[in-house]
Amino acid sequence: MTFFHRLVLLLPLLVIPLTARAESDDKVVNVARDDPDMAAAIKQARAGLDDFLKLAEAPAAGTDGYKLKVMVRDGDAVEHFWVIPFRRTEKGFEGTLANEPQAVSNVVAGQTIQFGRDDISDWGYTRDGHQVGSYTVCAMFKQMPKEDVEFYRTNYGFDC
């Protein structure tokens, strides 16, 4: 596990609230720690984080589903989770963990977690039925079966 990030991809949660059915649709994609596409995706997400946070505080018409992807460490294990909803706090952020852990055991789905800006690896929202952000998801598409990618593009508005 020390050579891989376990990136949790819960695509149904990108556009619908947490439900038991949505939890059963989790997709886990292992990505090498030095994967250049994932590194670029995280860099791109972090570069746009300030603009995203401003928009999340005063959402524009036609937008919804604001979420952050947050890195959680448990010893050598690293896993990334969507946090929905989230809010700023005096010391950083907090929100509800939207995915069931696969690699770490120090958190559980539905738990409220606190995290800092450096823990954020992605963000996203929906604008007029199309995904904005979610850069790590687009990077994971390169490693997923084509039929899965087409399903998520068609049903969840990914343009990447």
C-alpha positions in Angstrom: 0.0 0.0 0.0 3.0 2.4 0.4 3.4 2.7 -3.4 -0.2 3.5 -4.2 -2.7 6.2 -3.3 -6.1 4.8 -2.9 -8.4 7.3 -4.5 -12.0 6.8 -3.8 -14.3 7.8 -6.7 -17.9 8.0 -5.7 -19.4 9.4 -8.9 -23.0 9.2 -8.0 -22.3 11.6 -5.0 -21.2 14.2 -7.5 -24.7 15.0 -8.3 -27.0 13.3 -5.7 -27.1 13.3 -1.9 -25.6 10.4 0.1 -27.8 7.4 0.1 -27.3 3.7 0.7 -27.7 3.0 -3.0 -25.1 5.6 -3.9 -22.6 4.1 -1.4 -22.9 0.7 -3.2 -21.8 2.4 -6.4 -18.3 3.4 -5.1 -15.5 3.0 -7.6 -12.0 2.7 -6.1 -9.1 3.4 -8.5 -5.5 2.8 -7.4 -3.1 5.4 -8.7 0.7 5.3 -8.3 2.0 8.1 -6.0 4.1 9.4 -8.8 1.4 9.3 -11.5 2.0 12.5 -13.6 -1.7 12.8 -14.7 -2.9 12.7 -11.1 -0.1 15.1 -9.9 -1.2 17.6 -12.7 -4.9 17.2 -11.7 -4.2 18.0 -8.1 -2.0 20.9 -9.0 -4.7 22.3 -11.3 -7.4 21.9 -8.6 -5.3 23.6 -6.0 -4.5 26.5 -8.4 -8.3 27.2 -8.7 -9.2 26.5 -5.1 -9.6 30.2 -4.0 -12.0 30.9 -6.9 -14.0 27.7 -6.1 -14.2 28.6 -2.4 -15.5 32.1 -3.2 -18.1 30.6 -5.5 -19.1 28.0 -2.9 -19.8 30.8 -0.4 -22.1 32.6 -2.8 -23.3 30.0 -5.4 -24.2 31.3 -8.8 -27.6 30.4 -10.3 -27.6 27.1 -12.1 -24.9 25.6 -9.8 -25.1 23.0 -7.1 -23.3 20.0 -5.6 -20.3 21.8 -4.2 -17.7 19.3 -2.8 -14.1 19.0 -1.8 -11.9 16.0 -2.1 -9.7 15.5 0.9 -6.6 13.4 1.6 -6.7 11.3 4.8 -3.6 9.5 6.1 -3.5 6.5 8.4 0.1 5.5 8.9 1.5 4.7 5.4 -2.0 4.4 3.9 -3.4 7.4 2.0 -7.0 7.7 0.7 -8.9 10.6 -0.9 -12.5 11.2 -0.1 -15.3 13.5 -1.2 -16.5 15.7 1.6 -20.1 16.8 1.2 -21.1 19.2 2.6 -18.2 21.3 3.8 -17.6 24.6 5.5 -14.8 26.9 6.6 -13.9 27.0 10.2 -11.5 29.2 12.2 -8.7 26.6 11.8 -9.5 25.4 8.3 -12.4 23.3 7.1 -14.8 20.6 8.2 -17.3 18.4 6.5 -19.0 15.1 6.1 -17.0 12.2 4.7 -19.1 10.9 1.8 -17.3 7.6 1.0 -16.7 4.3 2.8 -13.0 3.9 3.5 -11.1 1.2 1.7 -7.5 1.8 2.7 -7.6 3.8 6.0 -9.3 2.8 9.2 -9.1 6.1 11.2 -12.4 7.5 9.6 -15.8 6.2 8.6 -18.4 7.3 6.1 -20.7 10.0 7.4 -18.1 11.2 10.0 -17.5 14.9 10.3 -13.8 15.5 9.8 -11.6 18.6 10.2 -8.9 19.3 7.6 -6.6 22.0 6.4 -6.1 23.5 3.0 -3.1 21.3 2.3 -5.3 18.2 2.6 -7.5 19.3 -0.2 -6.7 17.5 -3.5 -9.7 18.4 -5.6 -13.0 20.3 -5.7 -16.1 20.3 -7.9 -19.6 21.3 -8.5 -22.3 21.1 -11.2 -23.2 24.0 -13.5 -26.2 23.5 -15.8 -25.8 19.8 -15.6 -22.1 19.7 -16.4 -19.2 19.0 -14.0 -16.8 21.8 -13.2 -13.6 20.9 -11.5 -13.3 17.2 -10.4 -9.9 17.2 -12.1 -8.8 14.0 -10.3 -11.9 12.2 -11.6 -10.8 13.1 -15.1 -7.3 11.8 -14.4 -8.8 8.5 -13.2 -10.8 8.1 -16.4 -7.5 7.3 -18.1 -7.3 4.1 -16.0 -11.0 3.1 -16.0 -12.7 0.9 -18.5 -14.1 2.9 -21.4 -17.6 1.8 -20.9 -17.5 3.1 -17.3 -16.1 6.4 -18.4 -18.8 6.8 -21.1 -21.5 6.0 -18.5 -20.2 8.8 -16.2 -19.8 11.3 -19.0 -23.3 10.6 -20.3 -25.1 10.4 -16.9 -23.1 12.9 -14.8 -22.0 15.6 -17.2 -18.2 15.1 -17.4 -16.7 16.9 -20.4 -13.1 15.7 -19.8 
